[in-house]
Amino acid sequence: MVRSIAPFQMFQKIACQGMLYQEGVSEALQKLGQFLLSFFLALLVIAVGTCLLRKWAAKAQARAKIREAQKRREVALKKMEAAIERLKQEAPKVDPEQVLSLSLRELAHQLRQGSLSPESVLCVYMEKALEVHRELNCLTDYLEDCEVQLQELKRQPKGKRGLLYGVPVSIKDPYDYKGHDSTCGMAYFLGKPAEEDATIVKVLKSQGAVPFVKTNIPQILLSFDCSNPIFGETLHPQNPKKTSGGSSGGEGALLASGGSILGFGTDTGGSIRIPSAFCGIYGIKLTGFRLSYNGINSAIKGKKSVITMAGPMARDVDSLVLVFKLLVSEYMFQLDPMVPPMPFREEVYSSTKPLRIGYVETDGYTQPSPSMVRAIRDVSKKLQAAGHQIIPFSILRSDYMMTKLFLEGLYADGGEMLLEELQGDIIDPVISSIISALRLPDFIKWFLSWVLRPVDIRKAESFAAFRGVGTPRNLWEQHVAVEDYQKEIMSNWRAQNLDVLLYPALCPAFDKGTTSKATGAISYMALFNCLNFPVGVVPVGTVTAQDEEEMASYHGYYGDSIDKNFKKAISGSLGLPIAVQCVALPWREELCLRFMKEVETLVHGKTQSD
């Protein structure tokens, strides 16, 4: 009996030991699990902390760079003030008002002939530019070597003086100028001075022009407002509650206020034409690559289906013609072999043959403001009375153009390049909604697009476009879609045997800070960046009391948030400029300028200068 119990006791003992062992293992595993959990939580805290610390450090670095840039601007403008005082003492005395009243052709002629000194003219324009800047905040930099350039010009014999000898010129911020930043309103580009001048600047200098200031822009250049965290906000010349437009808003404000006689901007979705229309000046977006784009900075590089182009801005068509003739020169073709060697065709510009003019009152995507419609109707009547033919024309599928071609072409990478450059930067309110949308994960963009589609189709389509195109194949297909759309429009154009097109210009000026809420309205301008057509803006009048009354019943085609915000943004615009767009087929800049001149002559009574 004793022997039979012993094995049981032994088994019981072994079982107890096994249980103790299991409990030990379980306790050890529990402790290991607690350790690993604590370890991973610590890693997570460290990772989050490191990320936050990096963001804080990046923000701090951006703020420091911005403060330094602001100090540099203060120093530059003080140098400008000192230069003005110095020139006042040294240069021959002139009547500033008389100098400022001269057209570009008149000013250039008097400078070449010697009846005006370059020092006196530069002094007058620098003083006026500073005066305008103090009111509107339109300058970002003073190009102090303009005085050295003047001395070099004076040593030239009269017979070798360029056609722009001694003419002061303003340039938009992204144009490279040796020794100066091209910021695009971004901390990313601060402290990176250009090693040489942009090609256009070189050509201007070769003709005797004197670049003397750089002008303000919106951050990233993709807004038709004009504000950035470095240099602040540029105001409208006539109404401080309104924006001067963008992205060449500093140029528009300075030229409209008399602080410059000739300026240069860039245009991705209306960036030359919108400030021109808002401020009441003239500007032209050329065919892509008709002028060199070398040495002009951009926040988004590599895009193909939305063409960004450089172009002049001025106070009349004659000024645009004069400078365009000089730019399409052998010297530009030598500096940039990618520019087609196409000199100015005088016979096209000087022709008096009546034109067949396509007439468009609306693009069907954004209901035009009453003043936009009136501008088109009034000008078309004047053109018809002058002997030109007016033929109704329609732009098809504007909604498709805006979302599938323009927005997807602009943000084909889902905004990846843009967001990378903006890491750690201070985001300006005028672009904050777009940047916030681009930062969303793709599935959130898709979800918002799906949810919003029944109630706000245009906003839904925007979120879909912000996802980008996804793959190289999709990008190529998007490029093909743009080409097909171009062919469709040109086929309709040729079927009606048109010479040019009269098209609404987005106007009047928007309230400050409202442009991001009514982006659909740029459909009137963005179309021609997708089509790559040359198009110029001609001011044709101002907003009337009747326009304002009619605006009260404006509903828009969709009745969505974009339509409602557009109505709010342009209300209270009595007396502000309105304009039209003059359009030609690609590489027909001379015809586009001739059409602009026809409109200018009929509306303002200006005849072609000798």
ABEGO torsion letter per residue (X at the ends): XAAAAAAAAAAAAAAAAAAAAAAAAAAAAAAAAAAAAAAAAAAAAAAAAAAAAAAAAAAAAAAAAAAAAAAAAAAAAAAAAAAAAAAAAABBBBBAAAAAABBAAAAAAAAAAGABBAAAAAAAAAAAAAAAAAAAGABABBBAAAAAAAAAAAABBAAABBAABGBBBBBBAABBBBGBBBAGGBAAABGBBBABBBAAAAAAAAAGBBBABBBBBBBGGBBABBBBAAAEBBBBAABAABBAEOAAAAAAAAAAAGABABBBBBBAAGAAAAAAAAAGBBBBBBBBGABBABGBBBABBGBAABBBBBBBBBABAAAAAAAAAAABBAAAAAABAABBBBBBBAAAAABABBBBBBBBABAGABBBBAAAAAAAAAAAAAAAAAGBBBBBBBBBGAAAAAAAAAAAAAAAAGGAAAAAAABGBBBBAAAAAAAAAAABBAAAAAAAAAAAAAABAAAAAAAAAAAEAGBAAAAAAAAAAAAAAAAAAAAAAAAAGBABBBBBBBOBBBBBGAAAAAAAAAAAAAAAAAAGBBBBBBBAEBBBAAAAAAAAABAEAAGBAAAAAAAAAABGABGBBBBBBBBBBBGAAAAAAAAAAAAAAAAAGBBBBX
